[in-house]
Amino acid sequence: MKYKPVSNYIGEELIKGSNGSLDVLSPIDGSIISQVFLSSGEDVEKAVQTAREALPSWAAMPIKERVQIFFKYKQLLEKYMDELTNLIVEENGKTYAEAKAEVLKSAELTEFACSMPQLISGELLQVSKGVECREERYPVGVVASITPFNFPNMVPNWTIPNALVLGNTMVMKPSELVPLSTNRLAEILKEAGLPKGVFNVVHGSREAVEAICDSPGIDAVSFVGSTKVAKIVYRRGTSNLKRVLALGGAKNHLVVLPDANVKMTASNVAVSMTGCAGQRCMAASALVGVGPIDHIIEELCNEARKIIPGKNLGAIISAKAKERIENYITEAENEGAKVLVDGRNYVVEGKENGFYVGPTIIDYVKPEMRIAKEEVFGPVLSIMRVDNIDQAIEIENSSNYGNAAAVFTQSGGAANYVAERASAGMIGVNIGVPVPREPFSFGGWNESRFGVGDITGKSSIEFWTKIKKITTKWNPESQVNWMS
């Protein structure tokens, strides 16, 4: 194995989980690169208690001092850029460019967190003669962050900088499929000067997640992953009276009108459907063509054929995931859809044991087909055809999900019409992956999100803090009225 076995990181110590172990495979070639020890509920509770012991002194530290640690953390992310990038490539299977973009985004997220002192300065108002009210923000307490396999570096950094700068301590549980990146982040945080016990990592699967939801020592939980599990985490966490925000899956619709710029639309959609091998909740997975768009689909297919697994297209996370994706394609074909570009059974020379699916475009998909409704999570685009824009919106609105939607057109009126009516939290106009940049927050609607608030951006302050209101009167000589 290239990397030593991965243990829990608790209070700056490496402690083996006691619930068995799992081989860590590189999707690139199927090789075993490490082993991860999985955690029991007791193991999780050790991390929770460590975080709780570290909370009082960390929360009492002035935010201007906490921020200094994260200035250093950002510098270290940049210093170790190449190492962190290669780690993502090996354990997740992304291309180098995609992995580097992930680390760059982590640096941007950290940069935003360093602006928190300017964003949380409390309000003060004289509300009556001699009486003033002010509000101050306090950390929620010990928080947990459960993160997915598809962004081993970026999604942990959706929560780490904001939550910790605001005075919370944390227990993080990354996907057991990609445990290496999170432990490396823990080491970098230590190097940046983060005090012992403020950030802890537990590895595991279902039992560890359940322990996080049940632990009385955890005050808030954030989750990013599938909708199925997001619902479970939300229900279980809130039933234990925790603050919970769970982000789930997606089925993002791209509405393409005949007047769309052909080159820009084709290249944008191709990148949107294949970026990160389609393993992202912002991937384009359903194209709804309005009227005659054959000229655009033809160019889209040409662009998709330029994207080659093992070169500019990364691997699928596992053999099981590859099989599931290809089964969706075959099922749609058997039901009458037409496969225009076929990425099934793809083998990369020299990496025959890797897990790859090539770009796949399927035309004449019906809205009732499974591939049109469910999250495929691969480089697969389903094309549905309609006669008018209202039919396109009807299809988009019928989805249980609501993460993102996009419209491709040169008409401002048509763009606004779709943007106002699409049932999604993030909208793109001629942009297939409409991910907001800081200070705007990431988050969808419907079954793509459970809970109130955000874990990223300026609005994340509401999730990671609680407000204390203080009313003061010192001057007994002041005129008294009904308010004072």
C-alpha positions as CSV (number, residue, x, y, z in Angstrom):
1,M,0.0,0.0,0.0
2,K,1.3,3.5,-0.9
3,Y,-0.2,5.1,2.2
4,K,-0.2,3.9,5.8
5,P,-3.5,2.8,7.3
6,V,-5.8,5.6,8.2
7,S,-6.9,6.1,11.8
8,N,-9.1,8.5,13.6
9,Y,-7.6,11.9,14.4
10,I,-8.7,12.8,17.9
11,G,-7.0,15.5,19.9
12,E,-4.0,15.4,17.6
13,E,-3.5,11.6,18.2
14,L,-4.1,8.8,15.7
15,I,-6.4,6.3,17.3
16,K,-7.6,3.2,15.4
17,G,-11.3,2.7,15.0
18,S,-12.5,-0.5,16.6
19,N,-15.2,-1.5,14.1
20,G,-13.2,-3.3,11.5
21,S,-11.4,-2.0,8.5
22,L,-11.9,-1.3,4.8
23,D,-9.4,-1.3,1.8
24,V,-9.1,2.1,0.1
25,L,-9.0,1.6,-3.6
26,S,-7.8,4.0,-6.2
27,P,-10.5,4.3,-8.9
28,I,-7.8,5.0,-11.5
29,D,-6.5,1.5,-11.6
30,G,-8.3,-0.4,-8.9
31,S,-5.2,-0.8,-6.7
32,I,-5.3,-0.8,-2.9
33,I,-3.6,2.4,-1.8
34,S,-4.5,2.3,1.9
35,Q,-6.7,0.9,4.6
36,V,-9.1,2.7,6.8
37,F,-10.1,1.6,10.3
38,L,-13.8,2.1,10.9
39,S,-15.4,3.6,14.1
40,S,-17.9,2.3,16.5
41,G,-20.2,4.6,18.5
42,E,-17.8,4.5,21.4
43,D,-15.0,5.7,19.1
44,V,-17.1,8.6,17.9
45,E,-18.0,9.6,21.5
46,K,-14.2,9.9,22.3
47,A,-13.9,12.5,19.5
48,V,-17.0,14.3,20.7
49,Q,-15.7,14.5,24.3
50,T,-12.4,15.8,23.0
51,A,-14.1,18.5,21.0
52,R,-16.2,19.4,24.0
53,E,-13.2,19.8,26.3
54,A,-11.6,22.1,23.7
55,L,-14.7,24.2,23.3
56,P,-14.5,26.7,26.2
57,S,-11.0,28.0,25.5
58,W,-11.5,28.1,21.7
59,A,-14.8,29.9,21.9
60,A,-13.3,32.4,24.4
61,M,-10.5,33.3,22.0
62,P,-11.3,36.6,20.2
63,I,-12.4,36.0,16.7
64,K,-9.6,38.2,15.4
65,E,-7.1,35.8,16.9
66,R,-8.9,32.7,15.5
67,V,-8.8,34.2,12.1
68,Q,-5.0,34.5,12.2
69,I,-4.8,30.7,12.3
70,F,-6.9,30.5,9.1
71,F,-4.8,33.1,7.3
72,K,-2.0,30.6,7.9
73,Y,-4.2,27.7,6.9
74,K,-4.9,29.3,3.5
75,Q,-1.2,29.8,2.9
76,L,-0.5,26.1,3.7
77,L,-3.2,25.0,1.4
78,E,-1.4,26.9,-1.4
79,K,2.0,25.6,-0.2
80,Y,0.8,22.0,-0.4
81,M,-1.3,22.5,-3.5
82,D,0.5,19.8,-5.6
83,E,0.5,17.2,-2.8
84,L,-3.2,17.8,-2.0
85,T,-4.1,17.7,-5.6
86,N,-2.4,14.4,-6.2
87,L,-4.0,12.9,-3.1
88,I,-7.5,13.7,-4.5
89,V,-6.5,12.2,-7.9
90,E,-5.4,9.0,-6.3
91,E,-8.3,8.4,-3.9
92,N,-11.1,9.9,-5.9
93,G,-10.0,9.4,-9.5
94,K,-10.4,13.0,-10.8
95,T,-8.2,14.5,-13.4
96,Y,-5.4,16.6,-12.1
97,A,-7.0,19.9,-13.3
98,E,-10.3,19.0,-11.5
99,A,-8.5,18.1,-8.3
100,K,-6.4,21.3,-8.3
101,A,-9.6,23.4,-8.8
102,E,-11.0,21.7,-5.7
103,V,-8.0,22.8,-3.6
104,L,-8.1,26.3,-5.0
105,K,-11.8,26.5,-4.1
106,S,-10.8,25.4,-0.5
107,A,-8.4,28.3,-0.4
108,E,-11.2,30.6,-1.5
109,L,-13.5,29.3,1.1
110,T,-10.9,29.9,3.8
111,E,-10.2,33.4,2.5
112,F,-13.9,34.2,2.9
113,A,-13.9,32.8,6.5
114,C,-11.1,35.2,7.3
115,S,-13.6,38.1,6.6
116,M,-15.9,36.9,9.4
117,P,-14.8,39.6,11.9
118,Q,-16.2,42.2,9.6
119,L,-19.4,40.3,9.0
120,I,-20.5,39.4,12.6
121,S,-19.9,42.7,14.4
122,G,-23.0,43.0,16.6
123,E,-25.7,45.6,16.2
124,L,-26.2,48.3,18.9
125,L,-29.1,50.7,19.1
126,Q,-30.5,53.1,21.7
127,V,-34.0,51.9,21.9
128,S,-35.3,54.3,24.5
129,K,-34.0,57.2,26.6
130,G,-31.0,55.8,28.5
131,V,-31.6,52.2,27.3
132,E,-29.6,50.4,24.6
133,C,-29.9,47.0,23.1
134,R,-27.1,45.0,21.4
135,E,-26.7,41.6,20.0
136,E,-23.7,39.3,20.0
137,R,-23.0,36.0,18.2
138,Y,-21.8,32.9,20.0
139,P,-20.8,29.5,18.7
140,V,-23.4,26.8,18.6
141,G,-20.9,24.4,20.4
142,V,-19.6,21.1,19.2
143,V,-20.6,20.6,15.5
144,A,-20.3,17.5,13.3
145,S,-19.7,17.5,9.5
146,I,-20.5,14.4,7.4
147,T,-18.9,14.7,3.9
148,P,-19.2,12.7,0.7
149,F,-16.6,11.0,-1.6
150,N,-16.9,13.3,-4.6
151,F,-15.1,16.3,-3.2
152,P,-12.6,15.0,-0.6
153,N,-11.0,18.4,-0.1
154,M,-13.5,21.1,-1.0
155,V,-16.7,19.9,0.8
156,P,-14.9,19.5,4.1
157,N,-13.7,23.1,3.6
158,W,-17.3,24.1,3.1
159,T,-17.6,23.7,6.9
160,I,-14.2,23.7,8.5
161,P,-13.2,27.4,8.1
162,N,-16.6,29.0,8.7
163,A,-17.6,26.8,11.6
164,L,-14.2,27.0,13.4
165,V,-13.6,30.7,12.8
166,L,-17.0,31.3,14.4
167,G,-15.8,29.5,17.6
168,N,-17.2,26.0,17.3
169,T,-15.2,22.8,17.7
170,M,-15.8,20.0,15.2
171,V,-16.0,16.3,14.6
172,M,-15.8,15.4,10.9
173,K,-16.7,12.1,9.3
174,P,-15.5,11.9,5.7
175,S,-16.6,9.2,3.3
176,E,-14.9,5.9,4.1
177,L,-14.0,5.7,0.4
178,V,-11.8,8.8,0.5
179,P,-10.3,9.1,4.0
180,L,-6.8,10.3,3.2
181,S,-7.5,14.0,2.3
182,T,-9.4,14.8,5.5
183,N,-6.6,13.4,7.7
184,R,-4.1,15.5,5.8
185,L,-6.3,18.6,6.3
186,A,-6.2,17.9,10.0
187,E,-2.4,17.8,10.0
188,I,-2.3,21.1,8.1
189,L,-4.7,22.7,10.6
190,K,-2.3,21.7,13.3
191,E,0.6,23.2,11.5
192,A,-1.4,26.4,11.1
193,G,-1.7,26.6,14.9
194,L,-5.1,25.2,15.6
195,P,-5.3,24.2,19.2
196,K,-5.5,20.6,20.2
197,G,-9.0,19.1,20.1
198,V,-10.7,21.8,18.1
199,F,-10.8,19.7,14.9
200,N,-11.2,15.9,15.1
201,V,-11.8,13.2,12.4
202,V,-13.6,9.9,12.8
203,H,-13.8,7.4,10.0
204,G,-16.6,4.9,9.5
205,S,-19.9,4.1,7.8
206,R,-23.4,3.8,9.0
207,E,-22.7,3.2,12.7
208,A,-20.5,6.3,12.9
209,V,-23.2,8.4,11.3
210,E,-25.8,7.1,13.6
211,A,-23.6,7.8,16.6
212,I,-23.1,11.4,15.4
213,C,-26.9,11.9,15.1
214,D,-27.5,10.4,18.6
215,S,-24.6,11.9,20.6
216,P,-25.9,14.3,23.3
217,G,-22.5,16.1,23.1
218,I,-23.1,17.3,19.5
219,D,-25.1,20.5,19.0
220,A,-25.3,20.7,15.2
221,V,-24.8,18.4,12.2
222,S,-24.2,19.2,8.6
223,F,-24.4,16.5,6.0
224,V,-23.7,16.4,2.2
225,G,-24.5,13.3,0.3
226,S,-27.4,11.4,-1.3
227,T,-31.0,12.4,-0.6
228,K,-31.9,9.0,0.8
229,V,-29.2,9.4,3.6
230,A,-29.9,13.1,4.0
231,K,-33.5,12.4,5.0
232,I,-32.3,9.8,7.5
233,V,-29.7,12.2,9.0
234,Y,-32.1,15.1,9.2
235,R,-34.9,13.0,10.9
236,R,-32.6,11.3,13.3
237,G,-30.6,14.4,14.2
238,T,-33.6,16.7,14.7
239,S,-35.4,14.0,16.7
240,N,-32.4,14.3,19.1
241,L,-33.0,18.1,19.2
242,K,-30.0,19.0,17.1
243,R,-29.6,21.8,14.6
244,V,-29.3,19.9,11.3
245,L,-28.8,20.9,7.7
246,A,-28.6,18.1,5.2
247,L,-27.8,18.6,1.5
248,G,-29.0,15.8,-0.8
249,G,-28.8,14.8,-4.4
250,A,-30.0,16.4,-7.6
251,K,-31.5,16.0,-11.1
252,N,-30.5,19.2,-12.8
253,H,-32.4,20.2,-15.9
254,L,-30.9,22.3,-18.7
255,V,-33.6,24.0,-20.9
256,V,-32.1,24.5,-24.4
257,L,-33.9,26.8,-26.8
258,P,-33.3,26.8,-30.6
259,D,-31.8,30.3,-30.5
260,A,-29.0,29.3,-28.1
261,N,-25.4,29.9,-29.2
262,V,-24.5,26.6,-30.7
263,K,-20.8,26.5,-29.8
264,M,-21.1,27.9,-26.3
265,T,-24.0,25.7,-25.4
266,A,-22.5,22.5,-26.8
267,S,-19.1,23.0,-25.0
268,N,-20.7,24.2,-21.8
269,V,-23.2,21.3,-21.6
270,A,-20.5,18.8,-22.4
271,V,-18.3,20.0,-19.6
272,S,-21.2,20.2,-17.2
273,M,-22.3,16.6,-17.8
274,T,-18.8,15.1,-17.6
275,G,-17.0,17.3,-15.1
276,C,-15.8,15.2,-12.1
277,A,-17.0,12.2,-14.2
278,G,-20.6,13.5,-13.5
279,Q,-20.1,12.7,-9.8
280,R,-21.3,16.0,-8.5
281,C,-24.7,17.3,-7.5
282,M,-24.4,20.2,-9.9
283,A,-23.8,18.1,-13.0
284,A,-26.0,18.5,-16.0
285,S,-28.0,15.2,-16.2
286,A,-31.2,16.1,-18.1
287,L,-31.4,18.3,-21.2
288,V,-34.9,19.5,-22.1
289,G,-34.9,20.6,-25.8
290,V,-37.5,23.1,-26.8
291,G,-38.5,22.8,-30.5
292,P,-35.9,22.1,-33.3
293,I,-32.5,21.8,-31.6
294,D,-30.9,19.0,-33.7
295,H,-28.1,21.3,-34.7
296,I,-27.2,21.9,-31.1
297,I,-27.4,18.2,-30.2
298,E,-25.1,17.3,-33.1
299,E,-22.5,19.8,-31.9
300,L,-22.9,18.6,-28.3
301,C,-22.1,15.0,-29.4
302,N,-19.0,16.3,-31.2
303,E,-17.8,18.0,-28.1
304,A,-18.6,15.0,-25.9
305,R,-16.5,12.7,-28.1
306,K,-13.5,14.9,-27.4
307,I,-13.7,14.0,-23.7
308,I,-11.7,10.8,-23.2
309,P,-11.6,8.7,-20.0
310,G,-8.1,8.5,-18.6
311,K,-7.1,11.7,-20.4
312,N,-9.5,14.6,-19.7
313,L,-12.2,12.5,-18.0
314,G,-11.7,11.0,-14.5
315,A,-12.7,7.7,-13.1
316,I,-15.9,6.5,-11.4
317,I,-15.5,6.0,-7.7
318,S,-16.0,2.2,-7.6
319,A,-16.9,-0.9,-9.7
320,K,-20.3,-0.9,-8.1
321,A,-21.0,2.7,-9.1
322,K,-19.8,2.0,-12.7
323,E,-22.2,-1.0,-12.9
324,R,-25.1,1.1,-11.6
325,I,-24.5,3.9,-14.1
326,E,-24.2,1.5,-17.1
327,N,-27.4,-0.3,-16.0
328,Y,-29.3,3.0,-16.2
329,I,-28.0,3.5,-19.8
330,T,-29.0,0.0,-20.9
331,E,-32.4,0.2,-19.3
332,A,-33.2,3.5,-21.1
333,E,-32.0,2.0,-24.4
334,N,-34.2,-1.1,-23.9
335,E,-37.2,1.2,-23.2
336,G,-36.8,3.0,-26.6
337,A,-34.3,5.8,-26.0
338,K,-31.5,6.3,-28.6
339,V,-27.9,6.3,-27.4
340,L,-26.1,8.9,-29.5
341,V,-22.7,8.7,-27.6
342,D,-22.0,5.5,-25.7
343,G,-19.6,5.3,-22.9
344,R,-20.3,1.8,-21.6
345,N,-17.6,-0.8,-21.2
346,Y,-14.8,1.7,-21.4
347,V,-11.3,0.4,-20.7
348,V,-8.3,2.7,-20.3
349,E,-5.2,1.1,-21.7
350,G,-2.7,0.4,-18.9
351,K,-5.4,0.9,-16.3
352,E,-7.6,-2.0,-17.2
353,N,-8.7,-2.5,-13.6
354,G,-9.8,1.1,-13.2
355,F,-13.5,2.2,-13.1
356,Y,-14.4,4.3,-16.1
357,V,-17.6,5.3,-18.0
358,G,-17.2,7.5,-21.1
359,P,-19.4,10.4,-21.9
360,T,-22.9,9.2,-22.8
361,I,-25.7,11.1,-24.5
362,I,-29.1,9.5,-24.8
363,D,-31.9,11.1,-26.9
364,Y,-35.6,10.6,-26.9
365,V,-35.8,9.9,-23.2
366,K,-39.3,10.0,-21.8
367,P,-40.0,11.8,-18.6
368,E,-41.4,8.7,-17.0
369,M,-38.2,6.7,-17.5
370,R,-36.0,6.1,-14.4
371,I,-33.0,7.7,-16.0
372,A,-35.1,10.9,-16.4
373,K,-36.1,11.0,-12.8
374,E,-33.3,9.5,-10.7
375,E,-29.8,10.7,-9.9
376,V,-27.4,8.7,-12.1
377,F,-24.2,10.3,-10.8
378,G,-22.1,9.7,-13.8
379,P,-21.1,11.3,-17.2
380,V,-24.6,10.7,-18.7
381,L,-27.0,13.2,-20.2
382,S,-30.6,12.4,-21.0
383,I,-32.3,14.4,-23.7
384,M,-36.1,15.0,-23.5
385,R,-37.9,16.9,-26.3
386,V,-40.8,19.3,-25.9
387,D,-42.7,21.7,-28.1
388,N,-42.7,24.8,-25.9
389,I,-41.0,26.4,-22.9
390,D,-44.0,25.7,-20.6
391,Q,-43.7,22.0,-21.2
392,A,-40.0,22.2,-20.4
393,I,-40.7,24.0,-17.1
394,E,-43.4,21.4,-16.3
395,I,-40.8,18.7,-16.6
396,E,-38.3,20.6,-14.4
397,N,-40.9,21.4,-11.8
398,S,-42.1,17.8,-11.6
399,S,-38.7,16.6,-10.3
400,N,-38.5,15.8,-6.6
401,Y,-35.1,17.5,-6.5
402,G,-34.3,21.2,-6.8
403,N,-30.6,21.8,-6.6
404,A,-29.9,23.6,-9.9
405,A,-31.5,24.4,-13.3
406,A,-30.2,26.3,-16.3
407,V,-31.5,27.8,-19.5
408,F,-29.5,28.3,-22.8
409,T,-30.9,31.1,-25.0
410,Q,-30.0,34.5,-26.4
411,S,-33.3,35.9,-25.3
412,G,-33.3,37.8,-22.0
413,G,-37.1,37.4,-21.8
414,A,-37.0,33.7,-22.2
415,A,-34.1,33.4,-19.7
416,N,-36.0,35.4,-17.1
417,Y,-39.2,33.3,-17.7
418,V,-37.3,30.1,-16.9
419,A,-35.3,31.5,-14.0
420,E,-38.4,32.8,-12.3
421,R,-40.4,29.5,-12.7
422,A,-37.8,26.8,-12.2
423,S,-38.1,25.0,-8.9
424,A,-34.4,25.1,-8.0
425,G,-32.2,27.0,-5.5
426,M,-29.4,27.7,-8.0
427,I,-30.1,28.9,-11.6
428,G,-27.8,29.3,-14.5
429,V,-28.3,31.4,-17.7
430,N,-26.0,30.0,-20.3
431,I,-24.1,28.3,-17.5
432,G,-24.4,24.6,-17.0
433,V,-22.9,24.5,-13.5
434,P,-24.3,27.6,-11.6
435,V,-22.3,27.2,-8.4
436,P,-22.3,30.5,-6.5
437,R,-19.0,32.0,-5.4
438,E,-18.4,33.5,-2.0
439,P,-20.1,35.3,-0.3
440,F,-23.1,33.7,-1.9
441,S,-24.1,30.3,-0.4
442,F,-24.5,26.9,-1.9
443,G,-27.9,25.2,-1.6
444,G,-30.9,23.9,-3.4
445,W,-34.6,23.4,-2.8
446,N,-37.1,20.5,-2.4
447,E,-35.5,17.1,-1.8
448,S,-32.0,18.5,-2.5
449,R,-32.0,20.2,1.0
450,F,-33.4,19.4,4.4
451,G,-33.2,22.1,7.1
452,V,-33.0,25.8,7.3
453,G,-30.0,28.0,6.6
454,D,-26.7,27.4,4.8
455,I,-23.3,26.0,5.6
456,T,-21.4,28.2,3.2
457,G,-21.3,31.8,2.3
458,K,-22.5,34.8,4.4
459,S,-25.7,33.2,5.4
460,S,-23.9,30.3,7.0
461,I,-23.3,32.6,10.0
462,E,-26.9,31.9,11.0
463,F,-26.3,28.1,11.1
464,W,-22.9,28.2,12.9
465,T,-23.8,30.7,15.6
466,K,-26.6,31.7,18.0
467,I,-27.5,35.2,19.0
468,K,-27.5,36.7,22.5
469,K,-29.4,40.0,23.0
470,I,-28.4,42.3,25.8
471,T,-30.5,45.2,27.0
472,T,-28.7,47.8,29.3
473,K,-29.7,50.8,31.3
474,W,-27.1,52.7,33.5
475,N,-28.6,56.1,33.8
476,P,-31.4,56.3,36.4
477,E,-31.9,60.0,35.7
478,S,-32.9,59.5,32.1
479,Q,-36.5,60.2,31.2
480,V,-38.7,57.1,31.6
481,N,-41.4,56.1,29.1
482,W,-43.3,52.9,28.4
483,M,-40.2,51.4,26.7
484,S,-37.9,51.9,29.6
